[in-house]
Structures are given as C-alpha cells and as structure tokens.
Amino acid sequence: MKVKKILAIGAVILVAGIYLYPAKKFTFEENYPARDEVLSSLQAFRKEPTQRILVAKQTWVYHSAGAGDTAIIFLHGMGGSYDIWWQQVNYFKTRYRTVSLSYPPVSSLRELSEGVIAILNQEKINKVFVVGSSLGGYLAQYLAVNYPGRVMKASLGNTFCPNTIQKARNERTTKLMRWVPEWYVIKTIRKKYNAEIVPAANHSPIVKAFLNELLGAQVDRKIFLARYQCVVDPFVANISPSIPLQIIQSDNDPLVEPELREMLTRQYPQAKVVTLHHLGHFPYLNEADTYNRILEQFLQQTGTSE
C-alpha cells in the first residue's frame, strides 16, 4: 500500500509539474540583434510614466503624451500592448495628443469600449482619431458604431469586419487551449508567429523581438483567450457615413486572409483603402515611417468619407 501511495503521489507531482511548468520568456534585447536607434527609443519609451484607471474592477494601463487640439488613440491587436505603438507615438506626440493602452483580460467589445471611453474621459478628450490594428481595428469599428460622437476619424489596419469565419476556424483550438498547459499554449503561438508572421514581415527583427517578448510575459493564456472572445464578438457594423474611414491592409497578411480583407472593403465602400505590399500583419512595427505617413495623410484630409 505504501508503494502504491508513493507512486500515486509521484504521479500527481509529475502531472502538476508538467502542467505548471512556466512558459519561456524573452526580452526584446535577447531577440533584437542591433544596438541602434530602434532599441534605444523603445527603451526610453518604456521608462516614460504610464497611467492607471479602474473600470469595472479591471485595471487599465495607458500612456498619454503630447499636446494639441487633435488627439489620437492607438488600439493594439490580440498580441499587443501599449508600447507596441511607440514608433507612432514618438512621431505624432510633437504635434498631437496621443494615447496608447493595454487591454486587461476582458472578453467583450462592450467592456473594451467602456475602458477606452473611461480613459478618454479621464484625459478630457472629447473627440479622437482612432487608430486600430487587428483586434484594435475591430474595436475601432465598434467604437464608431456605438460612440459616433467620440470618433473623429478611424483607421482600420490589418483587420476584419464582423464575420463567422474566424469563430468557425478557431473555436475548437481555443477550447483546447483552456485545458493544455499554459507553457504549451505560449510555445505553440510563438512557433506560429515565428513560422508565419515574422517571414511575412520580411523577417523583421523588430517584429520577431517584440512578439517573442510579449508572449508569456504581458500576453499569457488568460489574456489571449479573453481577447479571442473579443475578436469573435459580433455586432452590426453600421458606421455613420459622416465618420471618415481608412483601411490599411497588407497583401500577404497571414492572419487576415484575402476573404476577410475583401469582406472589410465591401462593408465600407466609402473607406479610403491603402494596400501595402509584402509587409505582413504588423506594418506599423516593421515599416513605421511608411505607416506614419499614411496615417498623417489621412488625418490631415478634411471633409467626410467620399
């Protein structure tokens, strides 16, 4: 009996050890090969103070900078954080007010939008130019629908409109993610990023370093699954024609397939569409100068959508 009990305890410890084994973490510096302006600017940006606000018992972290009559808010995707936009913030903050934020583990667009509006209220920003990528672009659409008086313009980058395709393709996998060890979830996502997303970005060292750092650190399983629920959260995308829209897409985006890109442009025929060639899912990271110019050109255009 003692032997069986010892074996049983050993088995439990072994299983617990496998399940609770920590996910591997990297720093940006470990994967970024150069000691250049990109690295020094990111390091300096991360030293700047951030703000916090409590919304429905969730703590939101955000960065606020700049000054001016026009404000820009940057909304990241599933695998992002407030500092993923540092190259855009540094570019725009000399002439505009800027806000970038990180999503807490909330699982609906309503909760995400309530957090965004609470931050805008705290910063006393009435109307804002909304810049979103991937999930952030999806959230930007939701904000334009439900808070049209707060959205001056919206830029929808590498994103999608409400659809049933993503849920049908990913629901089984995400359900499985809830039960397998977290380190395995992070390892699997990281493998997909390095095999598909980094090559699509022309093997950008910035994209590789940033994504590998985020996974397992700021983006764990709980946050990833919560953000997935936001991605498949449906709504009626009836954006007022009075809100100018821009669509930025990459022709080789591995996460937003041609079918989803075509659905988005059909949904908003009034939008100004910019197609980037061979820049992948994170062009604001690997081609920041180009992306910044595209945003500024749209920001400076007057009038409503045509």
Secondary structure as GFF3:
##gff-version 3
##sequence-region A 1 306
A	DSSP	alpha_helix	2	20	.	.	.	ID=ss1
A	DSSP	alpha_helix	28	31	.	.	.	ID=ss2
A	DSSP	alpha_helix	37	47	.	.	.	ID=ss3
A	DSSP	beta_strand	51	55	.	.	.	ID=ss4
A	DSSP	beta_strand	58	66	.	.	.	ID=ss5
A	DSSP	beta_strand	71	75	.	.	.	ID=ss6
A	DSSP	three_ten_helix	82	85	.	.	.	ID=ss7
A	DSSP	alpha_helix	86	92	.	.	.	ID=ss8
A	DSSP	beta_strand	97	102	.	.	.	ID=ss9
A	DSSP	alpha_helix	109	122	.	.	.	ID=ss10
A	DSSP	beta_strand	128	133	.	.	.	ID=ss11
A	DSSP	alpha_helix	135	146	.	.	.	ID=ss12
A	DSSP	beta_strand	151	157	.	.	.	ID=ss13
A	DSSP	alpha_helix	165	177	.	.	.	ID=ss14
A	DSSP	alpha_helix	182	192	.	.	.	ID=ss15
A	DSSP	pi_helix	193	197	.	.	.	ID=ss16
A	DSSP	alpha_helix	198	200	.	.	.	ID=ss17
A	DSSP	alpha_helix	205	214	.	.	.	ID=ss18
A	DSSP	alpha_helix	221	231	.	.	.	ID=ss19
A	DSSP	beta_strand	245	250	.	.	.	ID=ss20
A	DSSP	alpha_helix	258	267	.	.	.	ID=ss21
A	DSSP	beta_strand	272	276	.	.	.	ID=ss22
A	DSSP	alpha_helix	283	286	.	.	.	ID=ss23
A	DSSP	alpha_helix	288	300	.	.	.	ID=ss24
###
